[in-house]
Amino acid sequence: MEGFHLSGTVTEPAMQSEPETVCNVAISFDRCKITSVTCSCGNKDIFYCAHVVALSLYRIRKPDQVKLHLPISETLFQMNRDQLQKFVQYLITVHHTEVLPTAQKLADEILSQNSEINQVHGAPDPTAGASIDDENCWHLDEEQVQEQVKLFLSQGGYHGSGKQLNLLFAKVREMLKMRDSNGARMLTLITEQFMADPRLSLWRQQGTAMTDKYRQLWDELGALWMCIVLNPHCKLEQKASWLKQLKKWNSVDVCPWEDGNHGNELPNLTNALPQGANANQDSSNRPHRTVFTRAIEACDLHWQDSHLQHIISSDLYTNYCYHDDTENSLFDSHGWPLWHEHVPTACARVDALRSHGYPREALRLAIAIVNTLRRQQQKQLDMFRAQKKELHRGVTSITNLEGWVGHPLDPIGTLFSSLMEACRVDDESFHGFSDFTENMGQCKALEYQHLPAHKFLEEGESYLTLAVEVALIGLGQQRIMPDGLYAQEKVCRNEEQLISKLQEIELDDTLVKIFRKQAVFLLEAGPYSGLGEVIHRESVPMHTFAKYLFTSLLPHDAELAYKTALRAMRLLVLESTAPSGDMSRPHHIASVVPNRYPRWFTLSHIESQQCELASTMLTAAKGDVRRLETVLESIQKNIHSSSHIFKLAQDAFKIATLMDSLPDITLLKVSLELGLQVMRMTLSTLNWRRREMVRWLVTCATEVGVYALDSIMQNWFTLFTPTEATSIVATTVMSNSTIVRLHLDCHQQEKLAGSARTLALQCAMKDPQNCALSALTLCEKDHIAFETAYQIVLDAATTGMSYSQLFTIARYMEHRGYPMRAYKLATLAMTHLNLSYNQDTHPAINDVLWACALSHSLGKNELAAIIPLVVKSVKCATVLSDILRRCTLTTPGMVGLHGRRNSGKLMSLDKAPLRQLLDATIGAYINTTHSRLTHISPRHYSEFIEFLSKARETFLMAHDGHIQFTQFIDNLKQIYKGKKKLMMLVRERFG
C-alpha cells in the first residue's frame, strides 16, 4: 500500500467448471472514501466487483498484514541519481511490453526544452492523495449506471427489470442517507436515461398511457428529486444546478405529467407559503404539472425559518405562555410547537430529513405536523358545529381538492413510516431514546412498542398511537376524486397499502381509544370528513376505510362500528339528487365547481368495495334482527348495481344456511328481499346472469317457506317476464322436489298449484307465443284452467303465434290424448307456413309430415281439409311426393280413433283430395326442374338425372302420367338443347 493507493491480487478458487483465477486490483481512496477502482476481472456493473470488496475488507480487517509505504514521490526523493536510473531501468525491464513506448515518449519530452511537461514544476503522484480543496466523493462508474438503466428500461418491465430499477432507487436513498454526494449524481444519470426512453414519444403520439408499474417508477423518480432539492444542508450553487437540470427535463414535450398523462388544473399548492409565493411563475403557469414540477417548486423552499429550526433541533422547544387563539398559531394550548405549511410539502420535508440521515429531526417535525393536524381537526369540528344550520340546507363545501392519501408525495405514508420507525425496538438509529422503553403494549410481530419518548404527546400516547392516529386522519379526509385513471387508481392503491400496514398492528386498549376518538370525529366533522353528515357528490368514497374501521371497532364498540359503516355506505356520485358544491368560500374552504359529470374510471372497483362493506356488515349482524333491517335498508338505498346486490343476496343466503346451525330466518328474509330487488332492477334490462338470478330466487324463496313462493307467484309481473314465470318459477314450484323439500300437505299443495295455474294463464294471455305450452302443462290437472289455456292458444293462433310454436303445442295435445285439438292446431299452423321449391331440408318438413299423418289417421274428411292447406303452403316437390306416397299406402282413419268406422278402401288418385295433391306435386317437379336448369353446372348433372327419375315415379301415379312425362322430357330437350352433354344424359336415361 503506497500512500492513498491500495493494490493487491485476489485469488478466486477453482470451481467445478471454472479454473482458479487471479485478479489484479487497484483502489484509490481519499478521506475515508474509495475514489476509483480497477480490476482485471473485467466485470462491468454499477457496484464494485467481489474482488474490490475482498481487498477492501482485507485491508480493514487485517491492517497489520498490509505493508504501508509512503507515497511513491517521497520514496523517489530519497534516491540518488544511480538509484533512480536503476529503478527506472528495472521497471521498464519488468513491464517492457506495456511501458516501453510510454517511457520512450516521456524521455523525449523531458529532454526537449520546450515540451509541455517541462513547463510544470514537479510531477504527479497517484499515491499521494488529493488536495484538501479538491472534491472528494465515492467512486461511481457513470457509464455503467447509464448502461444498466438503459438495459432495464429496454426490457419493458420483463425479466424483473422493474425490481432492478426499484433497487437502484433504493440505492440512491441509501446513498443520500449516508450523505454520499454521488446520490444526486446517480439520480441524474438514471433520470437522463428515463427521459431518453423512446417509448415516451411513442406513447404520446399514440395517445396511450404508460403501464402502471412504469408510472410508479416515474413517481419515485419525482419523489427522490424532491428529497434531493430539500436537502437541508445543500449548497446554493448545488440547488441552482439541480433547478436548471429539472427545468430542462420539465420543458421536454414527452416529460410525463404528474397525474398520469391527464391534464391537471390544480393551483400551485406547493408554494402556498410566503417563502415561495412569488417564485417560479414560469413553471406554475405551465398547462400541465409534470413529475418534476413539485421538485422545481421545492427549490424555493428553505430551512432558515427560525421556528422550523427550533422544531427540528430540540425536544425542549416550548412556549407555555403562548395564547392559542389564531388560525396559524406557532404553538398550541399546551405550548407545544405547531408547523403550518401545505401538508404534503411539510411531509416532504420530513421525508427529506429521513432520506438525508436526520431521523431525530424528521421525527420532531413529524410530531409537530401531526399535532397541527389534530388541532386543525378539532377547530374544523368547532367550525362545522357553528355552520351546521347552513350546511343542513343541502349545501356543502370541501376542504381539499388535493387528497393526502394517493398524493404524489404520499404525506400520510411519510408521517406513518417516520413514527413507526421511531417505535421499532431494534432500530439502532433511535438509541438516543433508549431511556423511555417502558413496554405499554406490543404489535402482532413483537416488532413495535409504545414508546412515550417525546414530551409533545398526551399522557398515554406514543409514537405508535400517533402513527395510527395520523393514518386514520388521512384516510378519513374528505377529498375530491382526482381526474384521470392513474390518479384514481393511485388513490385506491395507497389507501389499501396504508390499511394493510395498519392491519399488521394488534389493537390494544390504547389504540382502541384512538379508533373511538377518530371515528366520532369523522362522523361529526361535517364537510371536513369523508364520513361527515354532508359530503360533496364527487368525494372519494370511504367504503374500504370504513370496512377496516368496522372490523376494528366491532369487538369493542358495536354501535359506533355500525354507525361508521352505515354512514360510509353512500355513493353519491351515482345519485342524481346528491348535494352540489357551494360556490362561496366560507372560512377559506375551497369550493368545487358543481355538476361536472365525473369520469370515475375506478367506479367498478369502488362499487365492489361498497359491496364488500355491506357483506361484512351482513355477516356480523347475523342473529340481530334490528341490525339486519338497518343494513338491508342501507343496501337498498345506496347500492345501485344489480350484480352487487345479487352477490349480497347470495352472501346472506350462504351465511343464513350454514350447515352447522339452523337457518337464520331473518337473514334469509334479507336475502330474499335483496333477491326481489335484483329481479325488479333487471326485469326490463338485458343481463346475461338473469336466468341464474331467477333460479336462485326460487331456491331462496323455497328456503324461506311456502308463503314466500306463493307471494312471488302472485306478484310475478313485477319480478319476472312471462317466460321466466312459467318456464322457471311455476315449473320449479310445482316440481316434486319442491313439494318434498317443503313437506306440504294436500291443502298446501293445492293452494300453491292454484297460484301456479293463475300465473300460467296470466302469462299465456300476456305472451302466448312463449308461455302457452307451459301454461297448458301447468293446468293439466284442472279441467277449467286447461280449457282456458287451450282457448288462449286458439285466440292467439291466427295473429301472434308462429307455425313452429303451434306445431309444438299441437304435438303436445296429441301426446296428451287430444287428437282433434292437435289437428285443429296443426291446420292453424299450416296457414302460417311457406316452403319454397328448394327448401327440401327445412326443419318444418317433419311437422308437415306429422300433420298429414295425423289427418290421415283421423279420416278422409280431415285429410281432405288439410291437403288444400298443404298444397298452398308447400312448393317443395320431394316433400309433396312423400306426403302423396304415404296417403296412398293405407286407408284414411284405419286407426279407428274414437270408434269411428271407415270403409277400408284406399283413396283414389283421380278424385279429390288426392288428385289435387298429385297435380300439385307434378307441377312442383316441373317448376323445380326449370329452376334447377337455369343455373346448373356439370358436376350436378348426375344428381339432376336422379331427380328426374323421382319425378317420373310421381308422373306415373296419374292415369295419363306416361304421356305427361314424355311431353315434359321433349320440352326439356327443345328448350335446353344448348346443354348438349346434359341432354345426351337425359336421352340415355329417358329416351
GITA-V63586 format. One record per residue. N is the residue number from 0. RES is the residue in three letters. BURIAL is I if it has 16 or more other C-alpha atoms within 10 Angstrom, else O. Layout:
BEGIN
n = <N	N>
res = <RES	RES>
burial = <BURIAL	BURIAL>
END
This chain:
BEGIN
n = <0	1	2	3	4	5	6	7	8	9	10	11	12	13	14	15	16	17	18	19	20	21	22	23	24	25	26	27	28	29	30	31	32	33	34	35	36	37	38	39	40	41	42	43	44	45	46	47	48	49	50	51	52	53	54	55	56	57	58	59	60	61	62	63	64	65	66	67	68	69	70	71	72	73	74	75	76	77	78	79	80	81	82	83	84	85	86	87	88	89	90	91	92	93	94	95	96	97	98	99	100	101	102	103	104	105	106	107	108	109	110	111	112	113	114	115	116	117	118	119	120	121	122	123	124	125	126	127	128	129	130	131	132	133	134	135	136	137	138	139	140	141	142	143	144	145	146	147	148	149	150	151	152	153	154	155	156	157	158	159	160	161	162	163	164	165	166	167	168	169	170	171	172	173	174	175	176	177	178	179	180	181	182	183	184	185	186	187	188	189	190	191	192	193	194	195	196	197	198	199	200	201	202	203	204	205	206	207	208	209	210	211	212	213	214	215	216	217	218	219	220	221	222	223	224	225	226	227	228	229	230	231	232	233	234	235	236	237	238	239	240	241	242	243	244	245	246	247	248	249	250	251	252	253	254	255	256	257	258	259	260	261	262	263	264	265	266	267	268	269	270	271	272	273	274	275	276	277	278	279	280	281	282	283	284	285	286	287	288	289	290	291	292	293	294	295	296	297	298	299	300	301	302	303	304	305	306	307	308	309	310	311	312	313	314	315	316	317	318	319	320	321	322	323	324	325	326	327	328	329	330	331	332	333	334	335	336	337	338	339	340	341	342	343	344	345	346	347	348	349	350	351	352	353	354	355	356	357	358	359	360	361	362	363	364	365	366	367	368	369	370	371	372	373	374	375	376	377	378	379	380	381	382	383	384	385	386	387	388	389	390	391	392	393	394	395	396	397	398	399	400	401	402	403	404	405	406	407	408	409	410	411	412	413	414	415	416	417	418	419	420	421	422	423	424	425	426	427	428	429	430	431	432	433	434	435	436	437	438	439	440	441	442	443	444	445	446	447	448	449	450	451	452	453	454	455	456	457	458	459	460	461	462	463	464	465	466	467	468	469	470	471	472	473	474	475	476	477	478	479	480	481	482	483	484	485	486	487	488	489	490	491	492	493	494	495	496	497	498	499	500	501	502	503	504	505	506	507	508	509	510	511	512	513	514	515	516	517	518	519	520	521	522	523	524	525	526	527	528	529	530	531	532	533	534	535	536	537	538	539	540	541	542	543	544	545	546	547	548	549	550	551	552	553	554	555	556	557	558	559	560	561	562	563	564	565	566	567	568	569	570	571	572	573	574	575	576	577	578	579	580	581	582	583	584	585	586	587	588	589	590	591	592	593	594	595	596	597	598	599	600	601	602	603	604	605	606	607	608	609	610	611	612	613	614	615	616	617	618	619	620	621	622	623	624	625	626	627	628	629	630	631	632	633	634	635	636	637	638	639	640	641	642	643	644	645	646	647	648	649	650	651	652	653	654	655	656	657	658	659	660	661	662	663	664	665	666	667	668	669	670	671	672	673	674	675	676	677	678	679	680	681	682	683	684	685	686	687	688	689	690	691	692	693	694	695	696	697	698	699	700	701	702	703	704	705	706	707	708	709	710	711	712	713	714	715	716	717	718	719	720	721	722	723	724	725	726	727	728	729	730	731	732	733	734	735	736	737	738	739	740	741	742	743	744	745	746	747	748	749	750	751	752	753	754	755	756	757	758	759	760	761	762	763	764	765	766	767	768	769	770	771	772	773	774	775	776	777	778	779	780	781	782	783	784	785	786	787	788	789	790	791	792	793	794	795	796	797	798	799	800	801	802	803	804	805	806	807	808	809	810	811	812	813	814	815	816	817	818	819	820	821	822	823	824	825	826	827	828	829	830	831	832	833	834	835	836	837	838	839	840	841	842	843	844	845	846	847	848	849	850	851	852	853	854	855	856	857	858	859	860	861	862	863	864	865	866	867	868	869	870	871	872	873	874	875	876	877	878	879	880	881	882	883	884	885	886	887	888	889	890	891	892	893	894	895	896	897	898	899	900	901	902	903	904	905	906	907	908	909	910	911	912	913	914	915	916	917	918	919	920	921	922	923	924	925	926	927	928	929	930	931	932	933	934	935	936	937	938	939	940	941	942	943	944	945	946	947	948	949	950	951	952	953	954	955	956	957	958	959	960	961	962	963	964	965	966	967	968	969	970	971	972	973	974	975	976	977	978	979	980	981	982	983	984	985	986	987	988	989	990>
res = <MET	GLU	GLY	PHE	HIS	LEU	SER	GLY	THR	VAL	THR	GLU	PRO	ALA	MET	GLN	SER	GLU	PRO	GLU	THR	VAL	CYS	ASN	VAL	ALA	ILE	SER	PHE	ASP	ARG	CYS	LYS	ILE	THR	SER	VAL	THR	CYS	SER	CYS	GLY	ASN	LYS	ASP	ILE	PHE	TYR	CYS	ALA	HIS	VAL	VAL	ALA	LEU	SER	LEU	TYR	ARG	ILE	ARG	LYS	PRO	ASP	GLN	VAL	LYS	LEU	HIS	LEU	PRO	ILE	SER	GLU	THR	LEU	PHE	GLN	MET	ASN	ARG	ASP	GLN	LEU	GLN	LYS	PHE	VAL	GLN	TYR	LEU	ILE	THR	VAL	HIS	HIS	THR	GLU	VAL	LEU	PRO	THR	ALA	GLN	LYS	LEU	ALA	ASP	GLU	ILE	LEU	SER	GLN	ASN	SER	GLU	ILE	ASN	GLN	VAL	HIS	GLY	ALA	PRO	ASP	PRO	THR	ALA	GLY	ALA	SER	ILE	ASP	ASP	GLU	ASN	CYS	TRP	HIS	LEU	ASP	GLU	GLU	GLN	VAL	GLN	GLU	GLN	VAL	LYS	LEU	PHE	LEU	SER	GLN	GLY	GLY	TYR	HIS	GLY	SER	GLY	LYS	GLN	LEU	ASN	LEU	LEU	PHE	ALA	LYS	VAL	ARG	GLU	MET	LEU	LYS	MET	ARG	ASP	SER	ASN	GLY	ALA	ARG	MET	LEU	THR	LEU	ILE	THR	GLU	GLN	PHE	MET	ALA	ASP	PRO	ARG	LEU	SER	LEU	TRP	ARG	GLN	GLN	GLY	THR	ALA	MET	THR	ASP	LYS	TYR	ARG	GLN	LEU	TRP	ASP	GLU	LEU	GLY	ALA	LEU	TRP	MET	CYS	ILE	VAL	LEU	ASN	PRO	HIS	CYS	LYS	LEU	GLU	GLN	LYS	ALA	SER	TRP	LEU	LYS	GLN	LEU	LYS	LYS	TRP	ASN	SER	VAL	ASP	VAL	CYS	PRO	TRP	GLU	ASP	GLY	ASN	HIS	GLY	ASN	GLU	LEU	PRO	ASN	LEU	THR	ASN	ALA	LEU	PRO	GLN	GLY	ALA	ASN	ALA	ASN	GLN	ASP	SER	SER	ASN	ARG	PRO	HIS	ARG	THR	VAL	PHE	THR	ARG	ALA	ILE	GLU	ALA	CYS	ASP	LEU	HIS	TRP	GLN	ASP	SER	HIS	LEU	GLN	HIS	ILE	ILE	SER	SER	ASP	LEU	TYR	THR	ASN	TYR	CYS	TYR	HIS	ASP	ASP	THR	GLU	ASN	SER	LEU	PHE	ASP	SER	HIS	GLY	TRP	PRO	LEU	TRP	HIS	GLU	HIS	VAL	PRO	THR	ALA	CYS	ALA	ARG	VAL	ASP	ALA	LEU	ARG	SER	HIS	GLY	TYR	PRO	ARG	GLU	ALA	LEU	ARG	LEU	ALA	ILE	ALA	ILE	VAL	ASN	THR	LEU	ARG	ARG	GLN	GLN	GLN	LYS	GLN	LEU	ASP	MET	PHE	ARG	ALA	GLN	LYS	LYS	GLU	LEU	HIS	ARG	GLY	VAL	THR	SER	ILE	THR	ASN	LEU	GLU	GLY	TRP	VAL	GLY	HIS	PRO	LEU	ASP	PRO	ILE	GLY	THR	LEU	PHE	SER	SER	LEU	MET	GLU	ALA	CYS	ARG	VAL	ASP	ASP	GLU	SER	PHE	HIS	GLY	PHE	SER	ASP	PHE	THR	GLU	ASN	MET	GLY	GLN	CYS	LYS	ALA	LEU	GLU	TYR	GLN	HIS	LEU	PRO	ALA	HIS	LYS	PHE	LEU	GLU	GLU	GLY	GLU	SER	TYR	LEU	THR	LEU	ALA	VAL	GLU	VAL	ALA	LEU	ILE	GLY	LEU	GLY	GLN	GLN	ARG	ILE	MET	PRO	ASP	GLY	LEU	TYR	ALA	GLN	GLU	LYS	VAL	CYS	ARG	ASN	GLU	GLU	GLN	LEU	ILE	SER	LYS	LEU	GLN	GLU	ILE	GLU	LEU	ASP	ASP	THR	LEU	VAL	LYS	ILE	PHE	ARG	LYS	GLN	ALA	VAL	PHE	LEU	LEU	GLU	ALA	GLY	PRO	TYR	SER	GLY	LEU	GLY	GLU	VAL	ILE	HIS	ARG	GLU	SER	VAL	PRO	MET	HIS	THR	PHE	ALA	LYS	TYR	LEU	PHE	THR	SER	LEU	LEU	PRO	HIS	ASP	ALA	GLU	LEU	ALA	TYR	LYS	THR	ALA	LEU	ARG	ALA	MET	ARG	LEU	LEU	VAL	LEU	GLU	SER	THR	ALA	PRO	SER	GLY	ASP	MET	SER	ARG	PRO	HIS	HIS	ILE	ALA	SER	VAL	VAL	PRO	ASN	ARG	TYR	PRO	ARG	TRP	PHE	THR	LEU	SER	HIS	ILE	GLU	SER	GLN	GLN	CYS	GLU	LEU	ALA	SER	THR	MET	LEU	THR	ALA	ALA	LYS	GLY	ASP	VAL	ARG	ARG	LEU	GLU	THR	VAL	LEU	GLU	SER	ILE	GLN	LYS	ASN	ILE	HIS	SER	SER	SER	HIS	ILE	PHE	LYS	LEU	ALA	GLN	ASP	ALA	PHE	LYS	ILE	ALA	THR	LEU	MET	ASP	SER	LEU	PRO	ASP	ILE	THR	LEU	LEU	LYS	VAL	SER	LEU	GLU	LEU	GLY	LEU	GLN	VAL	MET	ARG	MET	THR	LEU	SER	THR	LEU	ASN	TRP	ARG	ARG	ARG	GLU	MET	VAL	ARG	TRP	LEU	VAL	THR	CYS	ALA	THR	GLU	VAL	GLY	VAL	TYR	ALA	LEU	ASP	SER	ILE	MET	GLN	ASN	TRP	PHE	THR	LEU	PHE	THR	PRO	THR	GLU	ALA	THR	SER	ILE	VAL	ALA	THR	THR	VAL	MET	SER	ASN	SER	THR	ILE	VAL	ARG	LEU	HIS	LEU	ASP	CYS	HIS	GLN	GLN	GLU	LYS	LEU	ALA	GLY	SER	ALA	ARG	THR	LEU	ALA	LEU	GLN	CYS	ALA	MET	LYS	ASP	PRO	GLN	ASN	CYS	ALA	LEU	SER	ALA	LEU	THR	LEU	CYS	GLU	LYS	ASP	HIS	ILE	ALA	PHE	GLU	THR	ALA	TYR	GLN	ILE	VAL	LEU	ASP	ALA	ALA	THR	THR	GLY	MET	SER	TYR	SER	GLN	LEU	PHE	THR	ILE	ALA	ARG	TYR	MET	GLU	HIS	ARG	GLY	TYR	PRO	MET	ARG	ALA	TYR	LYS	LEU	ALA	THR	LEU	ALA	MET	THR	HIS	LEU	ASN	LEU	SER	TYR	ASN	GLN	ASP	THR	HIS	PRO	ALA	ILE	ASN	ASP	VAL	LEU	TRP	ALA	CYS	ALA	LEU	SER	HIS	SER	LEU	GLY	LYS	ASN	GLU	LEU	ALA	ALA	ILE	ILE	PRO	LEU	VAL	VAL	LYS	SER	VAL	LYS	CYS	ALA	THR	VAL	LEU	SER	ASP	ILE	LEU	ARG	ARG	CYS	THR	LEU	THR	THR	PRO	GLY	MET	VAL	GLY	LEU	HIS	GLY	ARG	ARG	ASN	SER	GLY	LYS	LEU	MET	SER	LEU	ASP	LYS	ALA	PRO	LEU	ARG	GLN	LEU	LEU	ASP	ALA	THR	ILE	GLY	ALA	TYR	ILE	ASN	THR	THR	HIS	SER	ARG	LEU	THR	HIS	ILE	SER	PRO	ARG	HIS	TYR	SER	GLU	PHE	ILE	GLU	PHE	LEU	SER	LYS	ALA	ARG	GLU	THR	PHE	LEU	MET	ALA	HIS	ASP	GLY	HIS	ILE	GLN	PHE	THR	GLN	PHE	ILE	ASP	ASN	LEU	LYS	GLN	ILE	TYR	LYS	GLY	LYS	LYS	LYS	LEU	MET	MET	LEU	VAL	ARG	GLU	ARG	PHE	GLY>
burial = <I	I	I	I	I	I	I	I	I	I	O	O	O	O	O	O	O	O	O	O	O	O	I	O	I	I	I	I	I	I	O	O	O	I	I	I	I	I	I	O	I	O	O	O	O	I	O	I	I	O	I	I	O	I	I	I	O	O	I	O	O	O	O	O	O	O	O	O	O	O	I	O	I	O	O	O	O	O	O	O	O	O	O	O	O	O	O	O	O	O	O	I	O	O	O	O	O	O	O	O	O	O	I	O	O	O	O	O	O	O	O	O	O	O	O	O	O	O	O	O	O	O	O	O	O	O	I	I	I	O	O	O	O	O	O	I	I	I	I	I	I	O	O	O	I	I	I	I	I	I	O	I	I	O	O	O	I	O	O	O	I	I	O	I	I	O	O	I	I	O	O	I	I	I	I	I	I	O	O	I	O	I	I	I	O	I	I	I	I	I	I	I	I	I	I	O	O	O	I	I	O	O	O	I	O	O	O	O	I	I	O	O	O	O	I	I	I	I	I	I	I	I	I	I	I	I	I	I	I	I	I	I	O	O	O	O	O	O	I	O	O	I	I	O	O	I	I	O	I	I	O	O	O	I	I	I	I	I	I	I	I	I	O	I	O	O	O	I	I	I	I	O	O	O	O	I	I	O	O	I	O	O	I	I	O	O	O	I	I	I	I	I	I	I	I	I	I	I	I	I	I	I	O	O	O	O	O	I	O	I	I	I	O	O	O	O	I	I	O	O	O	O	O	O	O	O	O	O	I	I	I	I	O	I	I	I	I	I	I	I	I	O	I	I	I	I	I	I	I	I	I	I	I	I	I	I	I	I	I	I	I	I	I	I	I	I	I	I	I	I	I	I	I	I	I	O	I	O	O	I	I	O	O	I	O	O	O	O	O	O	I	O	O	O	I	I	I	I	I	I	I	I	I	I	I	I	I	I	I	I	I	I	I	I	I	I	O	I	I	I	I	I	I	I	I	O	O	O	O	O	O	O	O	O	O	O	O	O	O	O	I	I	I	O	O	O	O	I	I	I	I	I	I	I	O	I	I	O	O	O	I	I	I	I	I	I	I	I	I	I	I	I	I	I	I	I	I	I	I	I	I	I	I	I	I	I	I	I	I	I	I	I	O	I	I	I	O	I	I	O	O	I	O	O	I	I	I	O	O	I	I	I	O	I	I	I	O	I	I	I	I	I	I	I	I	I	I	I	I	I	I	I	I	I	I	I	I	I	I	I	I	I	I	I	I	I	I	I	I	I	I	I	I	O	O	O	O	O	O	I	I	I	O	I	I	I	I	I	I	I	I	I	I	O	O	O	O	I	I	I	I	I	O	O	O	O	O	O	O	I	I	I	O	O	O	O	O	O	O	I	O	I	O	O	O	I	I	I	I	I	I	I	I	I	I	I	I	I	I	I	I	I	O	O	O	O	I	I	I	O	I	I	O	I	I	O	O	I	I	I	O	I	I	I	I	I	I	I	I	I	I	I	I	I	I	I	I	O	O	O	O	O	I	I	I	I	I	I	I	I	I	I	I	I	I	I	I	I	I	I	I	I	I	O	O	O	O	O	O	I	O	O	I	I	O	I	I	I	I	I	I	I	I	I	O	I	O	I	I	I	O	I	I	O	O	I	I	O	I	I	I	I	I	I	I	I	I	I	I	I	I	I	I	I	O	O	O	I	I	O	O	O	O	O	O	O	O	O	I	O	O	I	I	I	I	I	I	I	I	I	I	I	I	I	I	I	I	I	I	I	I	I	I	I	I	I	I	I	I	O	O	O	O	O	I	I	O	I	I	I	O	I	I	I	O	I	I	O	O	O	I	I	I	I	I	I	I	I	I	I	I	I	I	O	O	O	O	O	I	I	I	I	I	I	I	I	I	I	I	I	I	I	I	I	I	O	I	O	I	O	O	O	O	I	I	O	I	I	I	I	I	I	I	I	I	I	I	I	I	I	O	I	I	I	O	I	I	I	I	I	I	O	I	I	I	I	I	I	I	I	I	O	I	I	O	O	I	O	O	O	I	I	I	I	O	O	O	O	O	O	O	O	O	O	O	O	I	O	I	O	O	O	I	I	I	I	I	I	I	I	I	I	O	I	I	I	O	I	I	O	O	O	O	O	O	O	O	O	O	O	I	O	O	I	I	O	O	I	O	O	I	I	O	I	I	O	I	I	O	O	I	O	O	I	I	O	O	O	I	O	O	I	I	O	O	O	O	O	O	O	O	I	I	O	O	I	O	O	O	O	O>
END
